[in-house]
Amino acid sequence: MPVCPSCQAEYEASMTRCKECDTALVDKLETNVVSEDTTDVYACYEPQLAVRLTEILNEEGVEVLVRDRSSNLFPTNLGKTAQRVIAVATHDVGRARAAIESAIADGVVPADGEMIER
């Protein structure tokens, strides 16, 4: 099943580009091995918001892991059934939260998600 390497949305076999990101689909996502502890910092429900926050955090030098919590039983790219959880290295949690809060306050991204406090 083709998948978008950017937002990780899955598509039917006949699709070649992601509807959300306009990115070429791949047959399999590369598996990234995380060598240190990660902490979930933000949950959002729009795939494009997860992509944009990843870009913002990468610009700040923070590496991001996005976990797709959507259900294969009810596939959709909208609402709580399409939750994306953004995780960062534990030592980058403060910088990540500050960058996300700043992006929301500046109106760069909508406040459509929720900060995960642990």
ZAMARSE-877663 format. One record per atom (N, C-alpha, C): residue in one letter; x, y, z. Coordinates in steps of 0.1 Angstrom, whole numbers, plus 2048, in hexadecimal, padded with zeros to 3 digits. Each point is the difference from the previous one (the first is absolute). Layout:
aXYZ
...
This chain:
m8087F4800
m7F880C800
m80980C800
p7FF8097F6
p80880C800
p7FE80980C
v80A807804
v80080980B
v80780D7FE
c7FC80B805
c80780C7FF
c80C801809
p80C8037FB
p80B800809
p80080D809
s7F880A7FD
s7FF80C807
s7F67FF80C
c7F37FE7FC
c7F67FF80B
c7FC7F2804
q8057F67F9
q7FE7F2803
q7F27FB7FD
a7F88087F8
a7F37FB7FD
a8017F47F6
e7F77F7801
e8007F47F8
e7F68027F5
y8037FA7F4
y7F78027F4
y7FE7F37F9
e7F68007F7
e7FD7F47F8
e80B7FE7F6
a8027F47FB
a80B7FC7F8
a8018097F3
s7F58057FB
s8008087F4
s80580E802
m80180580C
m80580E803
m80F8017FF
t80580B7FB
t80E8027FE
t80580D808
r7F7809804
r80380C807
r7F780280C
c80580680A
c7F880380C
c7F780C7FD
k7F37FF804
k7F780B7FE
k80380B809
e8057FE80C
e80380A80A
e80D8087FD
c80A7F87FD
c80E8067FF
c8058027F2
d7F97FA7F6
d8047FF7F2
d80E7FA7FF
t8037F6808
t80D7F9800
t7FE7F27F9
a80A7FC7F9
a8007F37FA
a7FF7F580B
l7F77F67FE
l7FE7F680A
l80B7F57FE
v8037F980B
v8097F5800
v7F97F3805
d8077F57FD
d7FA7F3804
d8027FD80E
k80B805806
k8037FD80E
k80780C806
l7FD80480C
l80780B807
l80D7FA806
e80A8097FF
e80D7FC806
e7FE80080F
t8067F7807
t8007FE80E
t80B808806
n7FD80A808
n80B807807
n8027FA80E
v80C7FD803
v8037FB80D
v80480C809
v7F880180B
v80280B809
v80A7FB80B
s80B807802
s80A7FB809
s7FF80680E
e7F6808802
e7FF80680E
e7F1800804
d7FE80480C
d7F2800805
d7F980C7F9
t7F37FE7FD
t7F880A7FB
t7F4803809
t7FA80C7FF
t7F5804807
t7F68067F7
d7F37FC802
d7F58057F8
d7FE80F805
v7FF8097F6
v7FE80E804
v7F38067FB
y7FB7FB7F5
y7F48077FA
y7F87F67F8
a7F3801800
a7F77F77F9
a7F78097F7
c7FF7FD7F3
c7F88077F7
c7F87F77F7
y7F68057F9
y7F77F77F9
y8008037F1
e8078097FB
e8018037F2
e80E7FC7FB
p8027F77F7
p80D7FC7FB
p80980C7FC
q7FA80A7FA
q80880B7FB
q80680880C
l7F980180B
l80580780B
l80C7F8806
a7FF7F3800
a80C7F8805
a80C8037F7
v7FE8007F3
v80B8037F7
v80680E802
r7F780A802
r80580E802
r80880180D
l7FA7FA80B
l80780080C
l80E7F9800
t8007F57F8
t80D7F97FE
t80A8097F9
e7FC8087F6
e8088097F9
e80680B80A
i7F6806808
i80480A809
i80A7FB80A
l7FE7F4806
l8097FB80A
l80D7FC7FA
n8007FB7F4
n80D7FD7F9
n80880D7FD
e7F980B7FD
e80780D7FE
e80780480D
e7FA7FC80C
e80680380D
e80B7F6804
g8027F77F8
g80B7F5803
g7FA7F5809
v7F37FF800
v7FA7F5808
v7FB7F57F7
e8057F4802
e7FC7F57F8
e7F27FB805
v7F87FC7F7
v7F27FC803
v7FC7F27FC
l7F97FA808
l7FA7F37FD
l7F1802800
v7F97FD7F5
v7F1802800
v7FA7F2800
r7F87FD80A
r7F97F4801
r7F28017FA
d7FC7F87F7
d7F38017FA
d7F77F6808
r7F6806807
r7F77F8808
r7F37FE7FA
s7FF8027F3
s7F37FE7F9
s7FD7F17FF
s7F37FE7FE
s7FB7F2800
s7FF7FB7F1
n8057F47FE
n7FE7FA7F3
n7F27FB7FE
l7F97FE80B
l7F27FB7FF
l7F780B7FB
f80380D803
f7F880B7FB
f80A80B7FB
p8067FD7F4
p80A8097FB
p7FA80E7FC
t80680A805
t7FC80E7FD
t80C809803
n80080B7FA
n80B80A803
n7FA80C808
l7F57FE806
l7F980B808
l7FC7FC80E
g800809809
g7FB7FE80D
g8097F7809
k7FA7FC80B
k8087F980A
k8047F27FC
t7F97FB7F5
t8047F27FB
t80D8017F8
a80680C7FE
a80C8027F8
a80B806809
q8007FD80D
q80A806809
q80E7FE7FC
r80880A800
r80F8007FE
r80680580D
v8097F8806
v80780480C
v80E8037FD
i80580C804
i80D8057FD
i8097FD80C
a80A7F97FE
a80A7FD80B
a80E8057FC
v80780480A
v80E8057FE
v8097F980B
a80D8017FE
a8097FB809
a7FD80780E
t8017F980A
t7FD80580E
t80780C803
h80D8017FC
h80780D803
h7FC80C7F8
d7F87FE7F6
d7FB80B7F7
d7F1804804
v7FA7FA80A
v7F2803803
v7FE80F802
g808806808
g7FE80F803
g8008087F3
r80A7FE7F8
r8028077F3
r7F47FD7F7
a7FB7F47FF
a7F57FC7F8
a7F3807804
r7FD7FF80D
r7F4807805
r80080F7FD
a80C806803
a80180E7FE
a7FE8047F1
a8067F87F7
a7FE8027F1
a7F27FF7FC
i7F97F5805
i7F27FE7FC
i7F780B806
e80280480C
e7F880A806
e80280E7F9
s80C8027FC
s80480D7F8
s7F97FF7F3
a8007F57F9
a7FA7FF7F3
a7F1802801
i7FA7FB80A
i7F1802802
i7FD80E804
a808806809
a7FE80E804
a80180A7F4
d80A7FD7F7
d8038087F5
d7F67FE7F4
g7F77F6802
g7F77FD7F5
g8067F87F4
v80C7FB802
v8067F87F5
v7F97F37FE
v7FB7FA80B
v7F87F4800
v7F4802808
p7F57F97FD
p7F4802808
p8017F880D
a7F880480A
a8017F980D
a7F67F5800
d8017F77F6
d7F67F57FF
d8047F3807
g80B800807
g8057F5807
g80180280F
e8077F8807
e80280280E
e80E7FC805
m805808809
m80D7FD806
m7FF7F4809
i8097F7800
i8007F5809
i80980380B
e7FA80080C
e80880380C
e8037F3807
r80C7FD803
r8047F4808
r80980380B
